[in-house]
């Protein structure tokens, strides 16, 4: 049988069926941006990009080229790589403060049924070429995804996954310290921490490694989800490190781990402490959070006048034993699809396209940190914030006898 244009229909006898779209793709495309680029005219695509991604210094965000070594590694190891530049206006009294920042997203490397030591080693082996690509590209600060050394097994409530926990100066930190020193790179490493000094308590922690290979400090996850399959409080509780900002050789950075992105005051606190870049290493699935993903970090960057790097893992992780989560759904063995889509957001409301929804990836951005102050001067959010008013409300709200400020219409219950 022939189609209207005279060509045989796909899948007919004698013809190969069309290739299946990769799991996690959007109709075969790696991201919404790539879908639009392939299906819109150049003029319409430019206008759609303006609406979706904004403008940086009144111009579309500029893509930048990377060294051949980086693109070769990406091709050899099959990971998505993209790079963009956030500019700032020229100033008379300050020189540009341009740094290069990278984010890595990845799937696990072997099935969750493998020996734990093999799983961890396989992930490290998988990540190293991506870090090498970041190093070859001259990245100054690099952030990995939440709990990058392991499958995101906190849905299962099985305590055996606690074996992946390690001290702050443990195996993964030592692995990254060598690479940080080799590439003169600050690395943010989110791990499952075992606090050996305090009863071997477990925390969800980000270790900040300096460009000299030293440990600058740690931050522990402030907000722990109790929704759907996110059974994380079975393993660790809310962190106790506040909202630290780490002054590195390249800029002041904070780490708002995963679920903290749903809490505006969490973002605010890193800004009040002077962050210029806040990373959001995450592990989240499409059914639950994807409509929020392109909004929350971008809003935080705007409201707090800093850059945000959003990282999400990719793939579907299947566990040996089915589990339920008290939500009425049948037992299942996987969390759902981690949709990647890592990206950067800037204080001027511009943002990059996202990485792939299903492939490992490295996204790189040059960013002029002068933009942070320029946007503060332009919008004056700090000056107009009325912190004293909100501090008073929060102080009252914490009291047991708090009464909401509600003014009732006196005619609501008045009979005619």
C-alpha positions in Angstrom: 0.0 0.0 0.0 1.2 3.5 -0.8 0.7 6.8 1.1 -0.7 9.9 -0.6 2.7 11.0 -1.5 3.5 7.7 -3.2 5.8 6.4 -0.5 5.1 3.1 1.3 3.7 3.5 4.7 6.2 2.8 7.5 5.8 -0.6 9.0 4.2 -2.2 5.9 5.4 -5.5 4.6 8.9 -5.3 3.3 9.6 -2.1 5.2 11.4 -1.7 8.6 9.2 -0.4 11.4 10.0 3.1 12.6 12.6 3.2 15.4 11.1 3.5 18.9 11.5 6.8 20.6 14.0 6.6 23.5 12.3 6.3 26.9 12.0 9.7 28.4 12.1 11.6 25.1 9.5 14.0 23.9 8.3 12.3 20.8 11.9 11.3 20.0 13.4 14.7 20.9 15.8 15.2 23.8 14.1 18.4 25.1 11.3 20.8 24.5 13.8 23.3 23.0 15.0 20.8 20.5 11.5 19.8 19.6 10.6 23.4 18.9 13.8 24.0 16.9 13.1 21.1 14.7 9.5 21.9 14.0 9.2 25.7 13.9 10.5 28.1 11.2 13.6 30.0 12.3 11.6 33.2 12.8 9.0 31.4 15.0 11.7 29.5 16.9 13.5 32.7 17.7 10.3 34.3 19.0 9.4 31.1 21.0 12.9 31.1 22.5 12.5 34.7 23.5 9.3 33.9 25.4 10.6 30.7 27.0 14.2 31.6 27.7 14.1 35.4 28.0 16.8 37.8 26.9 20.2 38.4 28.5 21.3 42.1 28.3 18.5 42.6 25.7 20.0 39.8 23.5 19.3 36.1 23.0 21.5 33.9 25.1 24.7 33.2 23.2 25.9 29.6 22.6 29.6 29.1 23.0 32.0 26.6 21.3 33.9 24.1 23.4 37.3 22.5 22.8 37.5 19.5 20.5 38.6 17.4 23.5 35.3 18.0 25.1 33.1 17.2 22.1 35.2 14.1 21.5 34.6 12.8 25.0 30.9 13.6 24.7 30.7 11.6 21.5 32.7 8.7 22.8 30.8 8.4 26.0 27.4 9.4 24.7 26.5 12.4 26.8 24.8 15.6 25.9 27.0 18.7 26.1 25.8 22.3 25.7 27.4 25.6 26.6 26.1 29.2 26.8 27.2 32.7 27.9 25.5 35.1 30.4 26.8 38.6 29.9 26.6 41.7 32.0 26.7 45.4 31.1 30.1 47.0 31.0 31.0 49.0 34.1 33.4 51.9 34.6 34.7 51.0 38.1 34.6 47.2 38.1 36.2 44.7 35.7 34.1 41.8 34.4 34.0 38.8 36.8 33.5 36.0 34.3 33.7 32.5 35.5 32.8 29.2 33.9 30.4 26.9 35.7 29.3 23.3 34.9 26.5 20.9 35.9 26.5 17.1 35.4 23.5 14.9 35.2 23.7 11.1 34.9 21.9 7.8 35.2 23.2 4.9 37.2 25.7 2.7 35.5 24.7 -0.9 36.4 21.5 -2.5 37.7 20.6 -2.0 41.4 20.9 -5.8 41.9 24.7 -5.6 41.5 27.1 -5.6 44.4 27.0 -2.2 46.1 30.8 -1.8 45.6 30.4 -2.5 41.9 27.5 0.0 41.6 29.5 2.8 43.2 32.6 2.1 41.1 30.6 1.9 37.9 29.1 5.4 38.6 32.6 6.8 39.3 33.9 5.3 36.2 31.0 6.7 34.2 31.3 10.2 35.7 35.1 10.6 35.3 35.0 11.3 31.5 32.3 13.9 32.0 34.4 15.6 34.7 37.4 15.4 32.3 35.3 17.1 29.7 34.5 19.9 32.2 38.2 20.2 33.0 39.1 20.3 29.3 36.6 23.1 28.9 38.1 25.2 31.7 35.2 24.9 34.1 35.9 26.7 37.4 33.0 25.4 39.5 31.3 22.1 38.9 28.2 20.6 40.6 27.1 17.0 40.5 23.5 15.7 41.2 22.0 14.8 44.5 23.3 11.5 46.0 25.4 11.0 42.8 27.3 8.0 44.1 24.2 5.7 44.3 20.8 4.9 43.0 18.1 7.1 44.6 16.9 4.2 46.7 15.1 6.2 49.4 11.8 5.2 47.9 12.3 1.6 49.1 12.6 2.3 52.8 15.1 -0.6 52.9 17.9 0.2 55.3 20.5 -1.8 53.4 21.0 1.2 51.1 22.5 3.0 54.1 25.7 1.2 53.1 26.3 3.8 50.5 26.7 6.5 53.2 30.3 7.6 53.8 32.2 10.2 55.9 32.7 13.7 54.5 36.3 12.8 53.7 35.4 9.3 52.3 35.9 7.6 49.0 33.9 9.8 46.7 35.5 13.0 48.2 39.0 11.6 47.8 38.1 10.7 44.2 36.9 14.2 43.5 39.7 16.0 45.4 42.3 14.6 42.9 40.2 15.9 40.0 39.6 19.3 41.6 43.3 19.8 42.1 44.1 18.5 38.6 41.7 20.9 36.9 42.0 23.8 39.4 38.2 23.4 39.8 35.8 23.8 42.7 33.5 20.7 42.9 30.2 20.4 44.8 29.6 16.8 45.6 26.2 15.8 47.0 26.5 12.5 48.9 24.8 10.4 51.5 26.9 11.3 54.6 27.6 9.1 57.6 28.5 11.4 60.5 31.1 9.3 62.3 31.6 11.9 65.1 27.9 11.9 66.1 26.7 8.3 66.4 27.1 7.5 62.7 24.0 9.6 61.9 23.1 9.8 58.2 22.5 13.1 56.4 21.9 14.2 52.8 25.0 16.4 52.4 26.8 18.4 49.9 30.6 18.5 50.2 32.3 21.6 48.8 35.8 20.8 47.5 38.1 23.7 46.8 40.2 24.1 43.7 43.3 23.1 45.7 41.6 19.8 46.6 40.8 20.9 50.1 37.4 20.5 51.8 35.9 24.0 52.2 32.9 22.8 54.1 29.5 21.0 54.0 25.8 21.8 53.8 23.1 19.4 54.9 19.7 19.3 53.2 17.3 21.6 55.0 13.9 20.3 53.8 13.0 16.6 53.6 10.1 15.5 51.4 7.2 13.4 52.7 5.3 13.0 49.4 4.6 10.1 47.1 7.6 7.7 46.9 10.0 10.3 48.5 10.4 8.3 51.8 13.6 10.1 52.7 12.9 10.7 56.4 13.3 6.9 56.8 17.0 7.6 56.2 17.8 11.1 57.3 16.2 14.2 58.9 16.4 17.9 58.3 19.9 19.4 58.2 21.6 21.4 60.9 24.0 23.6 58.9 21.8 26.6 58.3 22.3 28.4 54.9 26.1 28.6 54.5 27.6 30.5 51.6 31.1 29.3 50.6 33.5 31.9 49.4 35.6 30.1 46.8 38.4 31.2 44.5 35.8 32.0 41.9 32.8 33.3 43.7 30.3 32.9 46.6 28.2 29.8 46.2 25.3 28.1 48.1 23.7 24.7 47.8 19.9 24.4 48.0 19.5 20.6 47.9 16.5 19.2 46.0 13.2 19.6 47.9 14.5 22.9 49.3 13.6 24.5 46.0 10.0 24.4 46.9 10.6 26.7 49.9 11.1 30.4 48.9 12.5 31.3 52.3 15.2 28.7 51.8 16.3 30.4 48.6 16.0 33.8 50.3 18.4 32.8 53.1 21.2 31.9 50.7 20.7 35.3 49.1 20.8 37.2 52.4 24.1 35.4 53.1 25.6 36.8 49.9 25.4 33.9 47.4 26.2 34.8 43.8 25.4 31.2 42.5 23.1 28.7 44.2 23.1 25.1 43.0 20.1 22.9 43.3 21.3 19.2 43.0 18.1 17.1 42.7 16.5 13.8 42.0 12.9 14.2 40.9 10.5 12.5 38.6 8.2 13.7 35.8 4.8 12.8 37.2 5.4 14.7 40.4 7.4 17.8 39.6 8.2 18.5 36.0 5.7 21.4 35.6 7.5 23.1 38.5 11.0 22.4 37.2 11.5 25.3 34.8 9.8 27.8 37.1 11.0 27.5 40.6 14.8 28.0 40.1 14.2 30.7 37.6 11.9 32.5 40.0 14.5 32.1 42.8 17.2 33.6 40.5 15.0 36.6 39.8 13.8 37.2 43.4 17.3 36.9 44.9 19.5 38.4 42.2 21.8 35.4 41.8 22.5 32.6 39.3 21.0 29.2 39.8 22.3 25.9 38.5 19.6 23.2 38.5 20.7 19.5 38.2 18.4 16.4 38.0 19.4 12.8 37.4 18.2 10.8 34.4 16.8 7.4 33.7 14.5 4.9 35.5 16.0 3.0 38.4 14.4 -0.4 39.0 14.9 -2.0 42.5 14.9 -5.7 43.5 11.9 -5.5 45.8 8.6 -3.8 45.0 7.4 -1.2 47.5 4.5 1.0 48.3 4.3 4.5 49.8 0.9 4.7 51.5 -0.6 6.6 48.6 -3.1 3.9 47.4 -1.0 3.0 44.4 -0.2 -0.7 43.6 3.3 -1.9 44.6 5.9 -1.0 42.1 9.7 -1.5 41.7 10.7 1.9 40.3 10.5 5.5 41.3 9.5 6.7 37.8 11.5 8.5 35.2 14.1 11.0 36.3 13.8 13.6 33.6 17.2 15.3 33.6 16.7 18.7 32.0 19.5 20.4 33.9 19.8 24.1 33.2 21.0 27.5 34.4 18.9 30.5 35.4 20.2 34.1 35.7 19.1 37.1 37.8 17.8 39.0 34.8 15.2 36.3 34.1 17.1 34.6 31.2 17.8 30.9 31.3 19.5 28.3 29.2 17.9 25.5 27.3 17.8 22.2 29.2 19.9 19.2 28.8 18.5 15.9 27.6 15.5 14.3 29.3 17.1 10.8 29.0 20.8 11.1 28.4 23.7 11.9 30.7 24.9 15.4 30.2 27.2 18.3 30.9 25.9 21.9 30.6 28.5 24.7 30.8 27.9 28.4 31.3 30.1 31.4 31.3 28.6 34.0 33.6 29.6 37.5 34.5 28.9 37.7 38.3 28.7 41.5 37.9 25.1 40.9 36.7 24.0 40.1 40.2 24.7 43.6 41.5 23.4 45.2 38.3 20.1 43.5 38.8 20.0 44.4 42.5 20.5 48.1 41.5 17.9 47.9 38.7 15.0 46.3 40.7 16.0 47.2 44.2 14.4 44.1 45.7 16.5 44.2 48.8 15.7 47.9 49.5 12.0 47.3 49.0 11.7 43.9 50.7 10.1 45.0 54.1 12.0 42.3 56.0 10.9 43.8 59.3 7.3 43.3 58.5 7.7 39.7 57.5 10.0 39.0 60.5 7.2 40.3 62.8 4.6 38.1 61.1 6.8 35.0 61.3 7.6 35.7 64.9 3.9 35.9 65.8 3.2 32.8 63.6 5.5 30.7 65.7 3.6 31.4 68.9 1.0 28.8 70.0 -1.7 31.6 70.4 -1.1 33.0 66.9 -4.2 34.5 65.3 -4.3 35.0 61.5 -4.9 38.6 60.4 -8.3 37.9 58.8 -10.9 40.7 58.3 -14.4 39.2 58.1 -17.1 40.7 56.0 -19.8 41.6 58.7 -22.5 40.9 56.2 -21.5 37.3 55.4 -23.8 35.8 58.0 -26.3 38.6 58.3 -29.8 37.5 57.4 -31.8 39.6 54.8 
